[in-house]
Amino acid sequence: MRVYLVVIDETQEARSALRFAARRARDTGGQVHLLAMVPRQAFNAFGGVQATIEEEARDRAEMLASGAAGELMSESGQMPQITVKVGDGKTVIGEYLAEHPEVAALVLGAAGDGNPGPLVTHFSAHAGSLPCPMFIVPGGLSDEEIDRLS
């Protein structure tokens, strides 16, 4: 089974990547895995405060991933696998790919204007060492264009 890994956050780029991956999965009999990341806190507050901040960030990431999963379920009838991890995006994605050899493609969305985004920039530069192909969905595509191309 083909598994399409989508990094989900609150951006339009992530939504476009999810739309593309959902349609590819549907058309190829595959599945979508959603990866939501919680960045490590850059400061070290008092123990209880730090734990509360991290828990709130994790809750937001879980709600975001659940909302995306619901959208995917209503559009395609598929329930994705959801994973929430704490850490730097590049490291978390690399570890996820290493731990999940069933992933057939990493699907990322590029920003419509300016810099394509830190994950697209990083993984494009290291595409030759990825264990799977990478799809980059241009941020300027409409839903109809994504549907036609996927």
C-alpha positions in Angstrom: 0.0 0.0 0.0 1.3 3.5 -0.9 1.5 5.8 2.1 1.7 9.5 1.6 3.2 11.5 4.5 1.8 15.0 4.9 3.2 17.5 7.4 0.2 19.3 8.7 0.1 22.8 10.2 -2.2 25.8 10.0 -0.9 27.0 6.6 -2.6 27.0 3.2 0.5 25.1 1.9 -0.3 22.2 4.2 -3.9 22.2 3.2 -2.8 22.0 -0.5 -0.4 19.2 0.3 -3.2 17.3 2.1 -5.6 17.7 -0.8 -3.0 16.4 -3.3 -2.0 13.5 -1.1 -5.6 12.5 -0.3 -6.5 12.3 -4.0 -3.3 10.4 -4.9 -4.1 7.9 -2.0 -7.6 7.5 -3.2 -6.6 6.9 -6.8 -3.8 4.5 -6.0 -5.5 2.6 -3.1 -3.1 4.2 -0.7 -3.3 5.9 2.7 -2.3 9.2 4.2 -0.3 9.7 7.3 -0.5 13.1 9.0 2.4 14.4 11.0 1.8 17.4 13.3 4.9 18.8 15.0 5.2 20.7 18.2 8.4 22.8 18.3 10.5 22.6 21.4 10.3 25.6 23.5 13.3 27.9 23.2 13.3 29.0 26.8 13.3 27.1 30.0 10.6 28.3 32.4 9.7 27.0 35.8 8.9 23.3 35.6 5.1 23.6 35.9 4.9 26.5 33.5 7.1 24.8 30.9 5.0 21.6 31.1 1.8 23.7 30.7 3.2 25.5 27.6 4.3 22.2 26.0 1.0 20.5 26.8 -1.0 23.4 25.2 1.1 23.3 22.1 0.6 19.6 21.8 -3.2 20.0 22.3 -3.2 22.6 19.5 -1.3 20.3 17.2 -3.6 17.3 18.0 -6.7 19.5 17.3 -5.2 20.6 14.0 -4.4 17.1 12.9 -7.8 15.8 14.0 -9.5 18.6 12.0 -7.4 17.7 8.9 -8.3 14.1 9.4 -12.0 14.9 9.6 -11.7 16.9 6.4 -9.9 14.0 4.7 -12.5 11.6 6.0 -15.5 13.6 4.7 -13.8 14.2 1.2 -12.4 10.7 0.5 -13.8 8.3 3.1 -10.3 7.6 4.4 -9.2 7.9 7.9 -5.5 8.9 8.1 -3.0 7.8 10.6 -2.2 10.8 12.9 1.1 11.3 14.7 2.1 14.3 16.9 5.8 14.7 17.7 7.8 17.2 19.6 11.0 18.6 18.1 12.6 20.3 15.1 10.7 19.7 11.9 13.6 18.5 9.8 14.7 16.0 12.5 11.2 14.8 13.3 10.4 14.1 9.6 13.7 12.4 9.0 13.1 10.1 12.0 9.6 9.4 10.9 10.7 8.4 7.5 13.4 6.2 9.0 10.9 4.5 11.3 8.2 4.0 8.6 9.6 2.4 5.5 6.1 2.0 4.2 6.0 5.8 3.3 6.0 6.0 -0.5 6.2 9.8 -0.7 6.7 12.9 1.4 4.2 15.5 0.3 5.0 19.1 1.1 3.3 22.4 0.1 5.4 25.3 -1.1 4.4 28.9 -0.2 2.7 30.7 -3.1 5.0 33.8 -2.8 8.7 34.2 -1.9 10.6 31.6 -0.1 9.0 28.1 -0.5 9.3 27.5 3.3 11.9 25.9 5.6 10.9 22.3 5.1 10.6 22.5 1.3 14.0 24.3 1.2 15.7 21.7 3.5 14.3 18.6 1.9 14.8 19.9 -1.6 18.5 20.4 -0.8 18.7 16.8 0.6 16.3 15.1 -1.8 19.0 12.7 -3.0 19.3 11.1 0.4 15.6 10.7 1.1 14.3 7.1 1.4 11.3 8.0 -0.8 10.2 10.5 -3.5 9.1 14.0 -2.5 6.1 15.8 -4.0 6.1 19.6 -3.7 2.7 21.1 -4.3 3.0 24.7 -5.5 1.2 27.2 -3.2 -0.4 29.1 -6.1 -2.6 26.2 -7.3 -6.3 26.3 -6.9 -8.2 23.3 -5.5 -9.4 22.5 -9.0 -5.9 22.5 -10.4 -4.7 20.3 -7.5 -7.6 17.9 -8.3 -6.7 17.8 -12.0 -3.0 17.2 -11.4 -3.4 14.6 -8.7 
